[in-house]
Amino acid sequence: MKPTNRTDMIAYLEFCNLQEKYKEIYTDLELKYLECGCFRCRLKLISFGLELSSLNALVNHLEEKLAPNIGDILQTLNINYNIVDGQTNI
């Protein structure tokens, strides 16, 4: 099993907390744009949407980096398995 990088784990937890705040801000911007409809509100909504997408991608990347692979989990549990063409057979 690969060791968990403490710095990556702390960053992951912080970014997960930020995700909720960003989603709230995005929802508020979306409501404001629906009420107003001006170009400036639309631009803010689009710009912040890109920020939120970037944050989500970063969280996904850290999840993949920190999560153990299925082979390590099964080996730790002493479960026999085969991996054929990307499919894990138990």
PyMOL Python script that loads the backbone (N, CA, C, O; Angstrom):
from pymol import cmd

cmd.read_pdbstr("""\
ATOM      1  N   MET A   1       0.831  -1.182   0.000  1.00  0.00           N
ATOM      2  CA  MET A   1       0.000   0.000   0.000  1.00  0.00           C
ATOM      3  C   MET A   1       0.874   1.242   0.000  1.00  0.00           C
ATOM      4  O   MET A   1       1.890   1.305   0.692  1.00  0.00           O
ATOM      5  N   LYS A   2       0.463   2.228  -0.786  1.00  0.00           N
ATOM      6  CA  LYS A   2       1.238   3.459  -0.824  1.00  0.00           C
ATOM      7  C   LYS A   2       0.956   4.277   0.437  1.00  0.00           C
ATOM      8  O   LYS A   2      -0.177   4.299   0.918  1.00  0.00           O
ATOM      9  N   PRO A   3       1.974   4.946   0.974  1.00  0.00           N
ATOM     10  CA  PRO A   3       1.765   5.766   2.165  1.00  0.00           C
ATOM     11  C   PRO A   3       0.962   7.019   1.811  1.00  0.00           C
ATOM     12  O   PRO A   3       1.090   7.560   0.713  1.00  0.00           O
ATOM     13  N   THR A   4       0.145   7.465   2.745  1.00  0.00           N
ATOM     14  CA  THR A   4      -0.643   8.675   2.533  1.00  0.00           C
ATOM     15  C   THR A   4       0.218   9.884   2.851  1.00  0.00           C
ATOM     16  O   THR A   4       0.812   9.975   3.925  1.00  0.00           O
ATOM     17  N   ASN A   5       0.277  10.804   1.913  1.00  0.00           N
ATOM     18  CA  ASN A   5       1.009  12.040   2.100  1.00  0.00           C
ATOM     19  C   ASN A   5       0.155  12.967   2.965  1.00  0.00           C
ATOM     20  O   ASN A   5      -0.956  13.337   2.584  1.00  0.00           O
ATOM     21  N   ARG A   6       0.681  13.337   4.127  1.00  0.00           N
ATOM     22  CA  ARG A   6      -0.063  14.178   5.083  1.00  0.00           C
ATOM     23  C   ARG A   6      -0.445  15.516   4.471  1.00  0.00           C
ATOM     24  O   ARG A   6      -1.556  16.002   4.682  1.00  0.00           O
ATOM     25  N   THR A   7       0.457  16.108   3.722  1.00  0.00           N
ATOM     26  CA  THR A   7       0.186  17.402   3.100  1.00  0.00           C
ATOM     27  C   THR A   7      -0.963  17.292   2.104  1.00  0.00           C
ATOM     28  O   THR A   7      -1.837  18.158   2.059  1.00  0.00           O
ATOM     29  N   ASP A   8      -0.960  16.228   1.309  1.00  0.00           N
ATOM     30  CA  ASP A   8      -2.047  16.019   0.352  1.00  0.00           C
ATOM     31  C   ASP A   8      -3.376  15.801   1.070  1.00  0.00           C
ATOM     32  O   ASP A   8      -4.412  16.290   0.622  1.00  0.00           O
ATOM     33  N   MET A   9      -3.350  15.078   2.167  1.00  0.00           N
ATOM     34  CA  MET A   9      -4.579  14.816   2.914  1.00  0.00           C
ATOM     35  C   MET A   9      -5.138  16.111   3.505  1.00  0.00           C
ATOM     36  O   MET A   9      -6.345  16.349   3.452  1.00  0.00           O
ATOM     37  N   ILE A  10      -4.271  16.938   4.062  1.00  0.00           N
ATOM     38  CA  ILE A  10      -4.716  18.222   4.619  1.00  0.00           C
ATOM     39  C   ILE A  10      -5.293  19.099   3.512  1.00  0.00           C
ATOM     40  O   ILE A  10      -6.341  19.720   3.686  1.00  0.00           O
ATOM     41  N   ALA A  11      -4.603  19.146   2.379  1.00  0.00           N
ATOM     42  CA  ALA A  11      -5.089  19.936   1.242  1.00  0.00           C
ATOM     43  C   ALA A  11      -6.442  19.412   0.776  1.00  0.00           C
ATOM     44  O   ALA A  11      -7.349  20.194   0.491  1.00  0.00           O
ATOM     45  N   TYR A  12      -6.576  18.099   0.698  1.00  0.00           N
ATOM     46  CA  TYR A  12      -7.834  17.486   0.269  1.00  0.00           C
ATOM     47  C   TYR A  12      -8.982  17.896   1.190  1.00  0.00           C
ATOM     48  O   TYR A  12     -10.048  18.288   0.716  1.00  0.00           O
ATOM     49  N   LEU A  13      -8.771  17.807   2.490  1.00  0.00           N
ATOM     50  CA  LEU A  13      -9.821  18.163   3.447  1.00  0.00           C
ATOM     51  C   LEU A  13     -10.187  19.640   3.348  1.00  0.00           C
ATOM     52  O   LEU A  13     -11.363  19.997   3.411  1.00  0.00           O
ATOM     53  N   GLU A  14      -9.181  20.497   3.193  1.00  0.00           N
ATOM     54  CA  GLU A  14      -9.434  21.936   3.052  1.00  0.00           C
ATOM     55  C   GLU A  14     -10.213  22.233   1.777  1.00  0.00           C
ATOM     56  O   GLU A  14     -11.157  23.023   1.792  1.00  0.00           O
ATOM     57  N   PHE A  15      -9.824  21.605   0.679  1.00  0.00           N
ATOM     58  CA  PHE A  15     -10.515  21.838  -0.589  1.00  0.00           C
ATOM     59  C   PHE A  15     -11.944  21.302  -0.552  1.00  0.00           C
ATOM     60  O   PHE A  15     -12.840  21.887  -1.161  1.00  0.00           O
ATOM     61  N   CYS A  16     -12.164  20.195   0.156  1.00  0.00           N
ATOM     62  CA  CYS A  16     -13.529  19.672   0.301  1.00  0.00           C
ATOM     63  C   CYS A  16     -14.409  20.667   1.051  1.00  0.00           C
ATOM     64  O   CYS A  16     -15.568  20.875   0.692  1.00  0.00           O
ATOM     65  N   ASN A  17     -13.853  21.279   2.093  1.00  0.00           N
ATOM     66  CA  ASN A  17     -14.595  22.303   2.828  1.00  0.00           C
ATOM     67  C   ASN A  17     -14.897  23.500   1.933  1.00  0.00           C
ATOM     68  O   ASN A  17     -15.984  24.075   1.997  1.00  0.00           O
ATOM     69  N   LEU A  18     -13.936  23.868   1.107  1.00  0.00           N
ATOM     70  CA  LEU A  18     -14.136  24.985   0.186  1.00  0.00           C
ATOM     71  C   LEU A  18     -15.223  24.686  -0.839  1.00  0.00           C
ATOM     72  O   LEU A  18     -15.959  25.586  -1.244  1.00  0.00           O
ATOM     73  N   GLN A  19     -15.326  23.437  -1.256  1.00  0.00           N
ATOM     74  CA  GLN A  19     -16.328  23.063  -2.254  1.00  0.00           C
ATOM     75  C   GLN A  19     -17.729  23.472  -1.813  1.00  0.00           C
ATOM     76  O   GLN A  19     -18.488  24.030  -2.606  1.00  0.00           O
ATOM     77  N   GLU A  20     -18.075  23.207  -0.577  1.00  0.00           N
ATOM     78  CA  GLU A  20     -19.414  23.551  -0.084  1.00  0.00           C
ATOM     79  C   GLU A  20     -19.634  25.056  -0.115  1.00  0.00           C
ATOM     80  O   GLU A  20     -20.699  25.522  -0.522  1.00  0.00           O
ATOM     81  N   LYS A  21     -18.632  25.818   0.312  1.00  0.00           N
ATOM     82  CA  LYS A  21     -18.748  27.279   0.302  1.00  0.00           C
ATOM     83  C   LYS A  21     -18.867  27.798  -1.128  1.00  0.00           C
ATOM     84  O   LYS A  21     -19.673  28.685  -1.408  1.00  0.00           O
ATOM     85  N   TYR A  22     -18.065  27.246  -2.023  1.00  0.00           N
ATOM     86  CA  TYR A  22     -18.105  27.664  -3.428  1.00  0.00           C
ATOM     87  C   TYR A  22     -19.466  27.358  -4.050  1.00  0.00           C
ATOM     88  O   TYR A  22     -19.984  28.158  -4.831  1.00  0.00           O
ATOM     89  N   LYS A  23     -20.043  26.217  -3.714  1.00  0.00           N
ATOM     90  CA  LYS A  23     -21.358  25.861  -4.258  1.00  0.00           C
ATOM     91  C   LYS A  23     -22.424  26.847  -3.785  1.00  0.00           C
ATOM     92  O   LYS A  23     -23.310  27.223  -4.552  1.00  0.00           O
ATOM     93  N   GLU A  24     -22.335  27.264  -2.520  1.00  0.00           N
ATOM     94  CA  GLU A  24     -23.273  28.253  -1.991  1.00  0.00           C
ATOM     95  C   GLU A  24     -23.116  29.586  -2.716  1.00  0.00           C
ATOM     96  O   GLU A  24     -24.106  30.210  -3.099  1.00  0.00           O
ATOM     97  N   ILE A  25     -21.884  30.016  -2.903  1.00  0.00           N
ATOM     98  CA  ILE A  25     -21.628  31.277  -3.600  1.00  0.00           C
ATOM     99  C   ILE A  25     -22.134  31.199  -5.034  1.00  0.00           C
ATOM    100  O   ILE A  25     -22.741  32.145  -5.535  1.00  0.00           O
ATOM    101  N   TYR A  26     -21.885  30.074  -5.693  1.00  0.00           N
ATOM    102  CA  TYR A  26     -22.336  29.904  -7.076  1.00  0.00           C
ATOM    103  C   TYR A  26     -23.859  29.975  -7.154  1.00  0.00           C
ATOM    104  O   TYR A  26     -24.406  30.609  -8.056  1.00  0.00           O
ATOM    105  N   THR A  27     -24.538  29.332  -6.222  1.00  0.00           N
ATOM    106  CA  THR A  27     -26.004  29.361  -6.198  1.00  0.00           C
ATOM    107  C   THR A  27     -26.510  30.785  -6.006  1.00  0.00           C
ATOM    108  O   THR A  27     -27.470  31.201  -6.655  1.00  0.00           O
ATOM    109  N   ASP A  28     -25.860  31.534  -5.108  1.00  0.00           N
ATOM    110  CA  ASP A  28     -26.243  32.934  -4.898  1.00  0.00           C
ATOM    111  C   ASP A  28     -26.035  33.758  -6.165  1.00  0.00           C
ATOM    112  O   ASP A  28     -26.892  34.564  -6.527  1.00  0.00           O
ATOM    113  N   LEU A  29     -24.912  33.563  -6.835  1.00  0.00           N
ATOM    114  CA  LEU A  29     -24.649  34.282  -8.085  1.00  0.00           C
ATOM    115  C   LEU A  29     -25.662  33.906  -9.163  1.00  0.00           C
ATOM    116  O   LEU A  29     -26.095  34.748  -9.949  1.00  0.00           O
ATOM    117  N   GLU A  30     -26.028  32.634  -9.185  1.00  0.00           N
ATOM    118  CA  GLU A  30     -27.005  32.161 -10.168  1.00  0.00           C
ATOM    119  C   GLU A  30     -28.367  32.823  -9.942  1.00  0.00           C
ATOM    120  O   GLU A  30     -29.020  33.252 -10.893  1.00  0.00           O
ATOM    121  N   LEU A  31     -28.789  32.902  -8.679  1.00  0.00           N
ATOM    122  CA  LEU A  31     -30.059  33.547  -8.354  1.00  0.00           C
ATOM    123  C   LEU A  31     -30.023  35.029  -8.702  1.00  0.00           C
ATOM    124  O   LEU A  31     -30.990  35.578  -9.230  1.00  0.00           O
ATOM    125  N   LYS A  32     -28.901  35.667  -8.402  1.00  0.00           N
ATOM    126  CA  LYS A  32     -28.754  37.092  -8.718  1.00  0.00           C
ATOM    127  C   LYS A  32     -28.837  37.315 -10.226  1.00  0.00           C
ATOM    128  O   LYS A  32     -29.472  38.264 -10.686  1.00  0.00           O
ATOM    129  N   TYR A  33     -28.194  36.436 -10.990  1.00  0.00           N
ATOM    130  CA  TYR A  33     -28.239  36.564 -12.449  1.00  0.00           C
ATOM    131  C   TYR A  33     -29.657  36.352 -12.974  1.00  0.00           C
ATOM    132  O   TYR A  33     -30.091  37.059 -13.883  1.00  0.00           O
ATOM    133  N   LEU A  34     -30.381  35.387 -12.411  1.00  0.00           N
ATOM    134  CA  LEU A  34     -31.757  35.132 -12.850  1.00  0.00           C
ATOM    135  C   LEU A  34     -32.666  36.327 -12.566  1.00  0.00           C
ATOM    136  O   LEU A  34     -33.584  36.613 -13.335  1.00  0.00           O
ATOM    137  N   GLU A  35     -32.405  37.023 -11.455  1.00  0.00           N
ATOM    138  CA  GLU A  35     -33.185  38.218 -11.117  1.00  0.00           C
ATOM    139  C   GLU A  35     -32.816  39.395 -12.009  1.00  0.00           C
ATOM    140  O   GLU A  35     -33.688  40.117 -12.491  1.00  0.00           O
ATOM    141  N   CYS A  36     -31.522  39.583 -12.225  1.00  0.00           N
ATOM    142  CA  CYS A  36     -31.014  40.765 -12.922  1.00  0.00           C
ATOM    143  C   CYS A  36     -30.910  40.548 -14.435  1.00  0.00           C
ATOM    144  O   CYS A  36     -31.476  41.306 -15.223  1.00  0.00           O
ATOM    145  N   GLY A  37     -30.193  39.523 -14.816  1.00  0.00           N
ATOM    146  CA  GLY A  37     -30.025  39.201 -16.234  1.00  0.00           C
ATOM    147  C   GLY A  37     -29.019  40.058 -16.978  1.00  0.00           C
ATOM    148  O   GLY A  37     -28.900  39.948 -18.199  1.00  0.00           O
ATOM    149  N   CYS A  38     -28.289  40.911 -16.266  1.00  0.00           N
ATOM    150  CA  CYS A  38     -27.334  41.787 -16.951  1.00  0.00           C
ATOM    151  C   CYS A  38     -26.053  41.023 -17.322  1.00  0.00           C
ATOM    152  O   CYS A  38     -25.774  39.944 -16.800  1.00  0.00           O
ATOM    153  N   PHE A  39     -25.301  41.615 -18.229  1.00  0.00           N
ATOM    154  CA  PHE A  39     -24.067  40.996 -18.708  1.00  0.00           C
ATOM    155  C   PHE A  39     -23.053  40.830 -17.579  1.00  0.00           C
ATOM    156  O   PHE A  39     -22.358  39.816 -17.511  1.00  0.00           O
ATOM    157  N   ARG A  40     -22.968  41.815 -16.703  1.00  0.00           N
ATOM    158  CA  ARG A  40     -21.996  41.760 -15.600  1.00  0.00           C
ATOM    159  C   ARG A  40     -22.282  40.570 -14.670  1.00  0.00           C
ATOM    160  O   ARG A  40     -21.361  39.857 -14.273  1.00  0.00           O
ATOM    161  N   CYS A  41     -23.541  40.363 -14.330  1.00  0.00           N
ATOM    162  CA  CYS A  41     -23.904  39.222 -13.471  1.00  0.00           C
ATOM    163  C   CYS A  41     -23.637  37.898 -14.187  1.00  0.00           C
ATOM    164  O   CYS A  41     -23.201  36.923 -13.575  1.00  0.00           O
ATOM    165  N   ARG A  42     -23.904  37.884 -15.485  1.00  0.00           N
ATOM    166  CA  ARG A  42     -23.635  36.670 -16.270  1.00  0.00           C
ATOM    167  C   ARG A  42     -22.139  36.364 -16.284  1.00  0.00           C
ATOM    168  O   ARG A  42     -21.734  35.212 -16.128  1.00  0.00           O
ATOM    169  N   LEU A  43     -21.327  37.392 -16.469  1.00  0.00           N
ATOM    170  CA  LEU A  43     -19.876  37.219 -16.491  1.00  0.00           C
ATOM    171  C   LEU A  43     -19.363  36.705 -15.149  1.00  0.00           C
ATOM    172  O   LEU A  43     -18.507  35.821 -15.105  1.00  0.00           O
ATOM    173  N   LYS A  44     -19.887  37.260 -14.051  1.00  0.00           N
ATOM    174  CA  LYS A  44     -19.499  36.785 -12.714  1.00  0.00           C
ATOM    175  C   LYS A  44     -19.869  35.314 -12.531  1.00  0.00           C
ATOM    176  O   LYS A  44     -19.092  34.527 -11.992  1.00  0.00           O
ATOM    177  N   LEU A  45     -21.063  34.962 -12.988  1.00  0.00           N
ATOM    178  CA  LEU A  45     -21.531  33.584 -12.858  1.00  0.00           C
ATOM    179  C   LEU A  45     -20.641  32.627 -13.648  1.00  0.00           C
ATOM    180  O   LEU A  45     -20.256  31.572 -13.143  1.00  0.00           O
ATOM    181  N   ILE A  46     -20.320  32.991 -14.869  1.00  0.00           N
ATOM    182  CA  ILE A  46     -19.472  32.136 -15.706  1.00  0.00           C
ATOM    183  C   ILE A  46     -18.070  32.025 -15.118  1.00  0.00           C
ATOM    184  O   ILE A  46     -17.512  30.930 -15.045  1.00  0.00           O
ATOM    185  N   SER A  47     -17.502  33.150 -14.698  1.00  0.00           N
ATOM    186  CA  SER A  47     -16.146  33.146 -14.127  1.00  0.00           C
ATOM    187  C   SER A  47     -16.081  32.292 -12.870  1.00  0.00           C
ATOM    188  O   SER A  47     -15.159  31.497 -12.691  1.00  0.00           O
ATOM    189  N   PHE A  48     -17.071  32.467 -12.003  1.00  0.00           N
ATOM    190  CA  PHE A  48     -17.057  31.688 -10.771  1.00  0.00           C
ATOM    191  C   PHE A  48     -17.342  30.218 -11.050  1.00  0.00           C
ATOM    192  O   PHE A  48     -16.832  29.345 -10.348  1.00  0.00           O
ATOM    193  N   GLY A  49     -18.146  29.938 -12.060  1.00  0.00           N
ATOM    194  CA  GLY A  49     -18.393  28.554 -12.462  1.00  0.00           C
ATOM    195  C   GLY A  49     -17.112  27.864 -12.888  1.00  0.00           C
ATOM    196  O   GLY A  49     -16.902  26.687 -12.594  1.00  0.00           O
ATOM    197  N   LEU A  50     -16.248  28.606 -13.588  1.00  0.00           N
ATOM    198  CA  LEU A  50     -14.949  28.047 -13.982  1.00  0.00           C
ATOM    199  C   LEU A  50     -14.076  27.780 -12.762  1.00  0.00           C
ATOM    200  O   LEU A  50     -13.368  26.775 -12.709  1.00  0.00           O
ATOM    201  N   GLU A  51     -14.126  28.680 -11.782  1.00  0.00           N
ATOM    202  CA  GLU A  51     -13.376  28.468 -10.533  1.00  0.00           C
ATOM    203  C   GLU A  51     -13.875  27.213  -9.815  1.00  0.00           C
ATOM    204  O   GLU A  51     -13.083  26.411  -9.321  1.00  0.00           O
ATOM    205  N   LEU A  52     -15.192  27.056  -9.766  1.00  0.00           N
ATOM    206  CA  LEU A  52     -15.778  25.886  -9.111  1.00  0.00           C
ATOM    207  C   LEU A  52     -15.395  24.600  -9.840  1.00  0.00           C
ATOM    208  O   LEU A  52     -15.091  23.592  -9.203  1.00  0.00           O
ATOM    209  N   SER A  53     -15.407  24.631 -11.156  1.00  0.00           N
ATOM    210  CA  SER A  53     -15.000  23.453 -11.942  1.00  0.00           C
ATOM    211  C   SER A  53     -13.547  23.094 -11.680  1.00  0.00           C
ATOM    212  O   SER A  53     -13.197  21.919 -11.567  1.00  0.00           O
ATOM    213  N   SER A  54     -12.713  24.102 -11.586  1.00  0.00           N
ATOM    214  CA  SER A  54     -11.293  23.882 -11.308  1.00  0.00           C
ATOM    215  C   SER A  54     -11.103  23.263  -9.923  1.00  0.00           C
ATOM    216  O   SER A  54     -10.314  22.333  -9.756  1.00  0.00           O
ATOM    217  N   LEU A  55     -11.824  23.779  -8.942  1.00  0.00           N
ATOM    218  CA  LEU A  55     -11.746  23.233  -7.584  1.00  0.00           C
ATOM    219  C   LEU A  55     -12.222  21.783  -7.562  1.00  0.00           C
ATOM    220  O   LEU A  55     -11.599  20.937  -6.921  1.00  0.00           O
ATOM    221  N   ASN A  56     -13.318  21.490  -8.255  1.00  0.00           N
ATOM    222  CA  ASN A  56     -13.823  20.113  -8.309  1.00  0.00           C
ATOM    223  C   ASN A  56     -12.804  19.174  -8.949  1.00  0.00           C
ATOM    224  O   ASN A  56     -12.623  18.046  -8.491  1.00  0.00           O
ATOM    225  N   ALA A  57     -12.141  19.636 -10.005  1.00  0.00           N
ATOM    226  CA  ALA A  57     -11.119  18.815 -10.666  1.00  0.00           C
ATOM    227  C   ALA A  57      -9.949  18.549  -9.722  1.00  0.00           C
ATOM    228  O   ALA A  57      -9.404  17.445  -9.695  1.00  0.00           O
ATOM    229  N   LEU A  58      -9.572  19.555  -8.958  1.00  0.00           N
ATOM    230  CA  LEU A  58      -8.475  19.393  -8.003  1.00  0.00           C
ATOM    231  C   LEU A  58      -8.843  18.381  -6.921  1.00  0.00           C
ATOM    232  O   LEU A  58      -8.026  17.534  -6.559  1.00  0.00           O
ATOM    233  N   VAL A  59     -10.056  18.463  -6.408  1.00  0.00           N
ATOM    234  CA  VAL A  59     -10.513  17.507  -5.395  1.00  0.00           C
ATOM    235  C   VAL A  59     -10.526  16.092  -5.972  1.00  0.00           C
ATOM    236  O   VAL A  59     -10.087  15.150  -5.311  1.00  0.00           O
ATOM    237  N   ASN A  60     -11.023  15.937  -7.191  1.00  0.00           N
ATOM    238  CA  ASN A  60     -11.027  14.614  -7.834  1.00  0.00           C
ATOM    239  C   ASN A  60      -9.615  14.070  -8.004  1.00  0.00           C
ATOM    240  O   ASN A  60      -9.369  12.885  -7.778  1.00  0.00           O
ATOM    241  N   HIS A  61      -8.692  14.933  -8.400  1.00  0.00           N
ATOM    242  CA  HIS A  61      -7.295  14.516  -8.568  1.00  0.00           C
ATOM    243  C   HIS A  61      -6.719  14.031  -7.240  1.00  0.00           C
ATOM    244  O   HIS A  61      -6.063  12.990  -7.188  1.00  0.00           O
ATOM    245  N   LEU A  62      -6.962  14.781  -6.171  1.00  0.00           N
ATOM    246  CA  LEU A  62      -6.440  14.387  -4.862  1.00  0.00           C
ATOM    247  C   LEU A  62      -7.096  13.098  -4.370  1.00  0.00           C
ATOM    248  O   LEU A  62      -6.437  12.282  -3.728  1.00  0.00           O
ATOM    249  N   GLU A  63      -8.383  12.903  -4.661  1.00  0.00           N
ATOM    250  CA  GLU A  63      -9.046  11.652  -4.280  1.00  0.00           C
ATOM    251  C   GLU A  63      -8.378  10.464  -4.955  1.00  0.00           C
ATOM    252  O   GLU A  63      -8.117   9.443  -4.318  1.00  0.00           O
ATOM    253  N   GLU A  64      -8.105  10.601  -6.242  1.00  0.00           N
ATOM    254  CA  GLU A  64      -7.444   9.513  -6.975  1.00  0.00           C
ATOM    255  C   GLU A  64      -6.039   9.265  -6.448  1.00  0.00           C
ATOM    256  O   GLU A  64      -5.586   8.122  -6.372  1.00  0.00           O
ATOM    257  N   LYS A  65      -5.358  10.339  -6.087  1.00  0.00           N
ATOM    258  CA  LYS A  65      -3.987  10.224  -5.592  1.00  0.00           C
ATOM    259  C   LYS A  65      -3.942   9.564  -4.211  1.00  0.00           C
ATOM    260  O   LYS A  65      -3.038   8.780  -3.924  1.00  0.00           O
ATOM    261  N   LEU A  66      -4.910   9.881  -3.367  1.00  0.00           N
ATOM    262  CA  LEU A  66      -4.899   9.396  -1.987  1.00  0.00           C
ATOM    263  C   LEU A  66      -5.554   8.030  -1.811  1.00  0.00           C
ATOM    264  O   LEU A  66      -5.204   7.295  -0.888  1.00  0.00           O
ATOM    265  N   ALA A  67      -6.481   7.687  -2.666  1.00  0.00           N
ATOM    266  CA  ALA A  67      -7.218   6.428  -2.508  1.00  0.00           C
ATOM    267  C   ALA A  67      -6.329   5.235  -2.851  1.00  0.00           C
ATOM    268  O   ALA A  67      -5.606   5.257  -3.847  1.00  0.00           O
ATOM    269  N   PRO A  68      -6.387   4.198  -2.024  1.00  0.00           N
ATOM    270  CA  PRO A  68      -5.624   2.992  -2.366  1.00  0.00           C
ATOM    271  C   PRO A  68      -6.279   2.294  -3.551  1.00  0.00           C
ATOM    272  O   PRO A  68      -7.487   2.409  -3.763  1.00  0.00           O
ATOM    273  N   ASN A  69      -5.474   1.572  -4.318  1.00  0.00           N
ATOM    274  CA  ASN A  69      -6.082   0.850  -5.440  1.00  0.00           C
ATOM    275  C   ASN A  69      -6.757  -0.416  -4.920  1.00  0.00           C
ATOM    276  O   ASN A  69      -6.481  -0.876  -3.812  1.00  0.00           O
ATOM    277  N   ILE A  70      -7.634  -0.960  -5.732  1.00  0.00           N
ATOM    278  CA  ILE A  70      -8.440  -2.114  -5.327  1.00  0.00           C
ATOM    279  C   ILE A  70      -7.570  -3.331  -4.989  1.00  0.00           C
ATOM    280  O   ILE A  70      -7.906  -4.108  -4.095  1.00  0.00           O
ATOM    281  N   GLY A  71      -6.466  -3.491  -5.698  1.00  0.00           N
ATOM    282  CA  GLY A  71      -5.566  -4.613  -5.433  1.00  0.00           C
ATOM    283  C   GLY A  71      -4.979  -4.560  -4.033  1.00  0.00           C
ATOM    284  O   GLY A  71      -4.881  -5.586  -3.360  1.00  0.00           O
ATOM    285  N   ASP A  72      -4.589  -3.372  -3.591  1.00  0.00           N
ATOM    286  CA  ASP A  72      -4.047  -3.216  -2.239  1.00  0.00           C
ATOM    287  C   ASP A  72      -5.096  -3.535  -1.175  1.00  0.00           C
ATOM    288  O   ASP A  72      -4.795  -4.167  -0.163  1.00  0.00           O
ATOM    289  N   ILE A  73      -6.316  -3.093  -1.412  1.00  0.00           N
ATOM    290  CA  ILE A  73      -7.388  -3.352  -0.448  1.00  0.00           C
ATOM    291  C   ILE A  73      -7.660  -4.851  -0.344  1.00  0.00           C
ATOM    292  O   ILE A  73      -7.745  -5.396   0.757  1.00  0.00           O
ATOM    293  N   LEU A  74      -7.796  -5.515  -1.493  1.00  0.00           N
ATOM    294  CA  LEU A  74      -8.079  -6.957  -1.486  1.00  0.00           C
ATOM    295  C   LEU A  74      -6.932  -7.752  -0.884  1.00  0.00           C
ATOM    296  O   LEU A  74      -7.159  -8.736  -0.181  1.00  0.00           O
ATOM    297  N   GLN A  75      -5.708  -7.333  -1.153  1.00  0.00           N
ATOM    298  CA  GLN A  75      -4.545  -8.019  -0.599  1.00  0.00           C
ATOM    299  C   GLN A  75      -4.518  -7.875   0.922  1.00  0.00           C
ATOM    300  O   GLN A  75      -4.222  -8.838   1.629  1.00  0.00           O
ATOM    301  N   THR A  76      -4.821  -6.688   1.427  1.00  0.00           N
ATOM    302  CA  THR A  76      -4.857  -6.456   2.866  1.00  0.00           C
ATOM    303  C   THR A  76      -5.910  -7.331   3.536  1.00  0.00           C
ATOM    304  O   THR A  76      -5.716  -7.801   4.657  1.00  0.00           O
ATOM    305  N   LEU A  77      -7.018  -7.545   2.849  1.00  0.00           N
ATOM    306  CA  LEU A  77      -8.098  -8.375   3.391  1.00  0.00           C
ATOM    307  C   LEU A  77      -7.906  -9.860   3.102  1.00  0.00           C
ATOM    308  O   LEU A  77      -8.767 -10.678   3.424  1.00  0.00           O
ATOM    309  N   ASN A  78      -6.767 -10.205   2.491  1.00  0.00           N
ATOM    310  CA  ASN A  78      -6.451 -11.591   2.129  1.00  0.00           C
ATOM    311  C   ASN A  78      -7.516 -12.217   1.232  1.00  0.00           C
ATOM    312  O   ASN A  78      -7.938 -13.353   1.450  1.00  0.00           O
ATOM    313  N   ILE A  79      -7.936 -11.475   0.238  1.00  0.00           N
ATOM    314  CA  ILE A  79      -8.919 -11.967  -0.732  1.00  0.00           C
ATOM    315  C   ILE A  79      -8.194 -12.230  -2.045  1.00  0.00           C
ATOM    316  O   ILE A  79      -7.504 -11.358  -2.571  1.00  0.00           O
ATOM    317  N   ASN A  80      -8.359 -13.449  -2.570  1.00  0.00           N
ATOM    318  CA  ASN A  80      -7.747 -13.783  -3.858  1.00  0.00           C
ATOM    319  C   ASN A  80      -8.501 -13.072  -4.974  1.00  0.00           C
ATOM    320  O   ASN A  80      -9.730 -12.997  -4.962  1.00  0.00           O
ATOM    321  N   TYR A  81      -7.742 -12.549  -5.946  1.00  0.00           N
ATOM    322  CA  TYR A  81      -8.364 -11.820  -7.043  1.00  0.00           C
ATOM    323  C   TYR A  81      -7.509 -11.918  -8.298  1.00  0.00           C
ATOM    324  O   TYR A  81      -6.316 -12.215  -8.237  1.00  0.00           O
ATOM    325  N   ASN A  82      -8.135 -11.664  -9.422  1.00  0.00           N
ATOM    326  CA  ASN A  82      -7.478 -11.569 -10.726  1.00  0.00           C
ATOM    327  C   ASN A  82      -7.895 -10.256 -11.361  1.00  0.00           C
ATOM    328  O   ASN A  82      -9.050  -9.846 -11.249  1.00  0.00           O
ATOM    329  N   ILE A  83      -6.963  -9.599 -12.025  1.00  0.00           N
ATOM    330  CA  ILE A  83      -7.314  -8.416 -12.799  1.00  0.00           C
ATOM    331  C   ILE A  83      -7.056  -8.748 -14.262  1.00  0.00           C
ATOM    332  O   ILE A  83      -5.918  -8.986 -14.669  1.00  0.00           O
ATOM    333  N   VAL A  84      -8.141  -8.761 -15.052  1.00  0.00           N
ATOM    334  CA  VAL A  84      -8.065  -9.089 -16.472  1.00  0.00           C
ATOM    335  C   VAL A  84      -8.748  -7.972 -17.257  1.00  0.00           C
ATOM    336  O   VAL A  84      -9.920  -7.672 -17.032  1.00  0.00           O
ATOM    337  N   ASP A  85      -8.014  -7.368 -18.170  1.00  0.00           N
ATOM    338  CA  ASP A  85      -8.549  -6.281 -18.998  1.00  0.00           C
ATOM    339  C   ASP A  85      -9.195  -5.185 -18.161  1.00  0.00           C
ATOM    340  O   ASP A  85     -10.248  -4.660 -18.522  1.00  0.00           O
ATOM    341  N   GLY A  86      -8.567  -4.843 -17.051  1.00  0.00           N
ATOM    342  CA  GLY A  86      -9.071  -3.775 -16.198  1.00  0.00           C
ATOM    343  C   GLY A  86     -10.223  -4.175 -15.292  1.00  0.00           C
ATOM    344  O   GLY A  86     -10.711  -3.355 -14.515  1.00  0.00           O
ATOM    345  N   GLN A  87     -10.662  -5.414 -15.379  1.00  0.00           N
ATOM    346  CA  GLN A  87     -11.752  -5.912 -14.541  1.00  0.00           C
ATOM    347  C   GLN A  87     -11.177  -6.749 -13.407  1.00  0.00           C
ATOM    348  O   GLN A  87     -10.329  -7.615 -13.628  1.00  0.00           O
ATOM    349  N   THR A  88     -11.645  -6.483 -12.194  1.00  0.00           N
ATOM    350  CA  THR A  88     -11.196  -7.237 -11.032  1.00  0.00           C
ATOM    351  C   THR A  88     -12.180  -8.362 -10.756  1.00  0.00           C
ATOM    352  O   THR A  88     -13.368  -8.124 -10.535  1.00  0.00           O
ATOM    353  N   ASN A  89     -11.675  -9.588 -10.772  1.00  0.00           N
ATOM    354  CA  ASN A  89     -12.494 -10.770 -10.481  1.00  0.00           C
ATOM    355  C   ASN A  89     -12.066 -11.349  -9.145  1.00  0.00           C
ATOM    356  O   ASN A  89     -10.883 -11.588  -8.904  1.00  0.00           O
ATOM    357  N   ILE A  90     -13.038 -11.568  -8.288  1.00  0.00           N
ATOM    358  CA  ILE A  90     -12.758 -12.102  -6.950  1.00  0.00           C
ATOM    359  C   ILE A  90     -13.065 -13.580  -6.933  1.00  0.00           C
ATOM    360  O   ILE A  90     -12.900 -14.233  -5.902  1.00  0.00           O
TER     361      ILE A  90
END
""", "prot")
cmd.dss("prot")
cmd.show_as("cartoon", "prot")
cmd.util.cbc("prot")
cmd.orient("prot")
